[in-house]
């Protein structure tokens, strides 16, 4: 029983963080829609919506069938690639925002992003052909791992790009930093699993780390979105001052 208590505690913490993340995602989506910021932020609300839909689906199946069920297994490994692709697309969107005044640079970066995605798919496909009978356990895992690592590298390069062009968009900088926090989760988890040899406790702890990093990203994004709205309101007041009666 002593060996099970840390695992149970880790699972409870992980589930608490998961439901807190679902609430934060829903709150941000509602806030963006309520404050009419949906169109201006573009990819941000779409990415949040994809996270929310995946988390709600997983939570429902987990509650109905259990963590060890076949239904939860397939739902998890079906939604995971969609989340990774969404993460890659949000990084592409941030690159576009950073290069909104640099069309030549954006054309080169757009080609580079497409090339990198094709390379990741190609490398992951080699794993599928070697293990074609284990699609979910080999190809999807390899694809997710490769694309997550690619997103982490691209997001780091994006942050350096913002420093190079001396971007004055503080909100974009915070959004990029938030994504970096989220991408740190899978990286730390993979390192932990490699060190421990994939023990069950390490898997549970790694899952909690990923959820904690995702929740940290949501907190940074919430601050960035609210801060951006406050600056927009302040700028509007300066343009249209209220005259004293």
N, C-alpha and C positions, 0 to 999 in steps of 0.2 A: 504493500500500500504506500510505503514511503516513496517509492520510485514513481508512483502515479500522481502524487500531489503536485509536483512542479509542472507536469504536463497539463493537468487539469487547470491549474492556475493560469498557465500560459494561454490555454484555449479560451478561458473566460476573459482574459485581458484582450486577446485578439478579437473576440466577438464584440466586446464593448467598443473597441476602436472602430470595428467595421460598421456598427450601427451609428456611431457618432459621425463617421464619414458620410454615410448615407444621408443623415440629417443635414450635414453641412453642404453636401452637393445639392440637395433639394432647395435649401435656403438660398444658395447662390443663384440657382436657376430662376427661382421665383423673384429674387431681387433684381436680376438683370432684366427680366420681363416687366416687372412693376415699374422700374425706373426708365424704361424705354432705351436701354443700352444694348439690346440684343443685336441689332444690326451693326452698331458701331464696333462692337468687340469681335464680330465675325466668328472665328473658329473657337473662341473661348467658351461660349455657351454650348456650342455643339459638342465640344470635348467633354464638358461637364455633364451634358445630357447622356452621352455614351457611357460615361462612368456610372451615372445614376441608374440607367437601364440595366447595365450588367450587374451591378451590386444588388439591385432589387430582385432580379431574376435568380441570382445565386442564393440570396437570403431565403427566398420563397422555397426553392427546391431543397435547400439545406434543412429548412424547417419541416418540410413535408416528407422527405425521404431519408434524411440523415447524411452525415459526412462520408460514410463508407459505401453509399449506394451507387449503383451504376448510373442512375439518372443524374446525380450530382457530378459524377466523374465526367460525363459527356457534356453537361452544361458548362462546367468550369473550363474544360479544354476547348470548347467551342467559342466561348466568350473571350478567352484570354488572347487569342490572336487578333480579334477585333479591337481589343483595348490597346494592344501593342501598335497596331496600324494607326489607330487614332492618335496615339502618342507621337508617332512619326509625323503625322499630318499636322499636329499642333506645332511641332518644331518647325516644319516647313512654313506654316502660317506666320510664326514669329520672325523667321528669316525675311519673309515678304514685307512685314511691317518695318523691320530694321532697314530694308533697302528701298523704302517707298520713294526716296529721292535719288536713288542710285540705280537707274534702269540697266546700265551696262553690267554692273556688279550683280544685279538680280538675275539677268539672263544666264550668266556663268554659274551662279549658285543654283539656279533652278535645274540646269543640266547636270550639275554635280550631284544634287539630291536624287534625281531620277536614276542616275548611274549607280549611286550607292545602293539604292533600294533594289535594283536589278541584281547587283552583285550579292546582296544578302539573300535574296530569294534563290539565286543560283547555287550558292554555297549550301544553303539549307536543303535544297533539292537533292544534293548528293547524298545526304543522310537518308532521305526518303527512299532513294533507289537501293541503298544498301540494306535498309530495313523496311521494305514496303509493306510488310505485314503488321507493322506497329506504328500506324500513322500518328496516333495521339501521344504515344510514349516516346517517340523519337523525333519525327519531323516537326511537330508542333513545338515541342520543348526546344529543339535546336533553333527553329525559326525565331521563337520568342526571345531566347537568350541572345542570339546574334543581333536582332533588331533593337532590343533594349540597350545593349552595349553600344550599338551605333548611335542611338538617340542620345545616350549620355555623352558620347564624344562630340556629336553635332551640337548639342546644347552648350557644351563647354566652349566650342569654337564660336558659337553665336554670342556668348557672353563676352568673349575677347573681341569679337567684331564690334559690339556696342561700345566697348572702351576705345577701340581704334577710331571709329567715326565720331567719337565723343557725342553720343546720343544724349539728348536732353529729355527724352521720354522716360521719366522715372517709373511710370506705370509698367511700361514694357520691360524695363529692367527687373522689376519685382516679379512679374509674371514668368520671366525666364529663370530667375532664381528659384521660384516655386517649383517649376518643372524639374530643375536640377535636384531639389530635395526629394521629389518623388522618384526620380530615376536612381537615386542612391540606394533605395530599398532593394530592388532586385540584385544590384551589384553586391551589396553587403550580404544578402541571403545566399547568393551563389558562392561567395568566399567562405561563409560559415559552413555550408554543406560540404565544400571541398575539404575544409580543415577537419571536420568531424566525421567524414566518410558517409554523410547522409543519414545520421541517426535520427530516430523519430523525434526526440526532443528538439534537435537542431531544426528539423523541418517545421515543427510547431512554432519555435521561437523565430525562425526566419519569416514565417507567415505574419507573425505579429509585427516584426520589424517593417515589412513591406506596407502593412496597413498603417503603421505609425508614420512612416514617411509620406504616404499618400495623404494622411490627415494633416501633416505639417504643410504639405503643398496647398491644401485647401485653406488653411489659416493665412498663409502668405498671399494667396490669391484674393481672399476676402478683404484683407487689408489694402491690397493694390486696387481692387475694384471700388471700394468705398472711398479710398483716397482720391482716385481719379474723378469720381462723382463730386466730391467736395471741391476739388480744384475747378472743375467745370462750372459748378454753381457760383463759386467765388468770382470766376472770370466773367460770367454773365452779369453778376451784380455790378462789376466795375464798368462794364459796357453800358448798362442801363441803370444808373443810380436812382434810388428812390428819393424824390425831392420832398423836403419837409413842408408840411402844410402851414 
